Structures are given as structure tokens and as C-alpha cells.
């Protein structure tokens, strides 16, 4: 039998009788970590750190989720791992149930309970303390600290360093920018900051209860120029959700759009009415004009000379995990490239990493924009990443084997992708490989590409964050200390 305990410093201690294993590790869908083993008088003791550095970043908590215990290449059976009640450490909480190690955010049992959250929410709703000169950022429901909010954070830190920058995070595995303060969703401090921050900057729905304080403002940056239909304009949209969409959009004071086309769609899809829409380009794309490609590649373990393909499909309303239409290992071999595979943020939690020779799963990588900079070419289907990547001038390839189903039954499009795509639209792996290995492909789509850039990327000049922050300061949504 193996006993478990949580040690100071967020390490899992596993102790067993008999000969010591040669190796022991925890394996989860997005992370794995190995332990150190020592013999004891009673048998052996393993210390497994529950913090990990990924992509060359800081040492952070393991992502929340369920982990297997693997010893000498074999999974430990449930009957051999003694249950261990939930214990809360500095960066995470951990328990052992059914032979699995369950990692969760560092909330106390009381705060994590339904009753605890109701009490914290009620306290938040009644609070009337003065606003802080602070910003609460949130990206993709706190699953990472990325996208437009991260770029705005960086510019705000540069021009107004006295402003407190909080980040709403799902757990402490999220790497927040230097100088920012992470607040775990649902914690007492998270609820306090939600009511105290002068400005909230988000790229998706706020969710949960929101009570606007006098002087409090919300900037909704959104997270992409849309090809697929959104919200009120989705085919077969549930009428019962119309009220939810309208209620949500009324929380926003300003909506950010990448281009005039997106501004028109977002205003109608979210019934944004006559409130201001700032068409300033996307701050997240500034790095595409100013970033260090080789530095990002070093963090990924890819040399500057390699051909790098980024495969970034969107999510499907009828499945949780990333689509598996491509044999990525074969694609890497046939194209003579390293393939970075990036699942949509909605597949981060339910999905698992893709594995293969010269295949690197970067779904959990902190920021998509850096991956666009690192890649030599993009492969996508209907993802809004297509509108960002063309800022680079590098080629785009479309792989859409389910085009008719997605366009006709799942979401619908705002325009005919086949007629306007700035790169080849393929439906089989063989067609995609042929396009990738044909050196003349980019030239054949040069005219379409230029037209696309003129329409969608006119304001993506590397200074979007500068303009957005200047407007925030000018309009008093945040104060320059």
C-alpha cells in the first residue's frame, strides 16, 4: 500500500513498503512531473513536486486536473494507493481518491463549497468600499493570461506603472505578467477585486454575478474577427439565451474591434447598440511586428533553421476535444517541418496533448500570438487566428474536411471562405501536403492575400495597445498615478 501526504512547498509525499521503484511520476492530460526517491527503514519515500516550469517559464502549480501515478512505467492500481483527504497548500489543493491524484485551485473547503461561494457572492454584492486605481484582467475565463488583455497589461505597466494590475486566474498554473497580481477565481480576494477594480478588461463573457460600482468600467476586447456566426446571429440560436446575451453585453462599456468589418458584426451579434466601439487593431498582434521570433523558438526547443508549421483548428460545438482529422506525425515528416499543434481554449481542459515525432502540443502555451510569430506558416480551418496571422505576411493553408457540416449545421459563416481565403482550401491530408510542399502556392494566392490584409489588418501596425491605453487614460477609465 502507498500512503500519500502533502508536504510544505507543495510536494506530494508517497511512501511504500518493499523495494523502491526506479522512477515515479504523475501524468496528467497537459503536464507530467517526476519525483525523487529515497530508501527508508520501512521501504521507500518519493517526493513529487507539484510545481512545474513549462516552456522555460517560472515554476508554477500543476494545472488543475486528475493525474495518474506511474511507477516504473506502470500505473499504480487504485487498490494500492490509499485515499488522502483534500489538503490546501500555498499554490494548489490536492487529494487522492480512487487511485488518482486530484489537483485543484488553492481554495479552502469552505470557500470552494456551494454555500461558501454564495456567501462570498453576497458579500461582494453588498460591498460599497471605494474603487482602487486598479485593473482586473481576465482572458478566456482565467485559463491563461494572454490575448488582447495581456498586451494591454504590458502597455499599461509601461506608461502607468503605479496602477495595480490584477489577473483573474482559474488556478495558480497560469503565468501572469511580471508585476501583476494573480487572484484565483472564487477566492475571497477575487470577489473583493471584482468589486474594487476601477476597470475590468476581459476578452469573453464576464460570467458570474456582476454588480457595477459607481465609476467602474468594463472594456470588452473580444478575441477575434469572426468568420463563424456569433451569439444572436447563430443558426438555431436558442431563444432562451437571447436574454442572457443582452444581459451580458449591457455589462460592457466599450467594445474593441480589430477592423470595421468586425465592429459591424459584433455590434449586431451582441446587441451592443450605440455604445462606443473602438476600431484600433488588435493589441495582441503588436508582437507580430515587434517580437523576438528566435527567443520564442528557443523556449519551444525549436532551432531558428527549422521549418515550423502551426496547426490551430477552432473548436466544434458538438465535441469537447480538438479535432483529430490530421495525422500530425505524418504531416511533419511529409512537409519536412516541426508541427506545433494549438487547440482552441475551449479544448484546454477536456483535451489531452498530442504526441508524435517532431510534433509539439502547444495548447497549454501561455499566448497564441507568440506562436504566430514563431511559425513559418499557419494551418487552420475556421479559427479567427487566420485574421491575425496575415499581419505577418507569411502563408496560410486551410484544412477543412468538415466544411459543409460546420458551415451548414454547426455555425454558419459571415462570408464565403472558399471565395476569399488568402491560401489554399483543402479537404484531405494529401491535398494539404501537396499545397505545403509546392513552392509556388503563396505566389498563386498573393492577390487574395493582399486584399485580405487591406480589409482586415489595416490597423494592425504594432501600436494598437498604445492607442487603446491612451484612450483609457484620456477618458479616465483608469488614472495615471
Buried (B, 14 or more C-beta within 10 A) or exposed (E): EBBBEBBEEBBBBBBBEEEBBEEBBBBBBBBBBBBEBEEEEEEBBBBBBBBBEBBEEEEBBBBBBBBBBBBEEEBBEEEEBBEBEBBBBEBBBBBBBEBBBBBBBBBEEEBBEEEBBEBBBEEBEEBEEEBBBBBBBBBBBBBBBBBBBBBBBBBBBEEBEEBBBBBBBBBBBBBBBEEBEBBBBBBBEBBBBBBBBBBBBBBBBBEEEBEEBEEBBBBBBBBBBBBBBBBBBBEEBEEEEEEEBBEBBBBBBBBBBBBBBBBBBBBBBBBBEEEEBBBBBBBBBBBBBEBEBEEBBBBBEBEEEBBBBBBBBBBBEEEEBBBEBBEBBBBBBBBEBBBBBBBBBBBBBEBBBBEBEBBBBBBBBBBBBBBBBBBBBBBBBBBBBBBBBBBBEBBBBBBBBBBEEBBEEBBBBBEEBEEEBBBBBBBEBEBBBBBBEEEEBBEEBEEBBEEBBEBBBEBBBBBBBBBBBBBBBEEEBBBBE
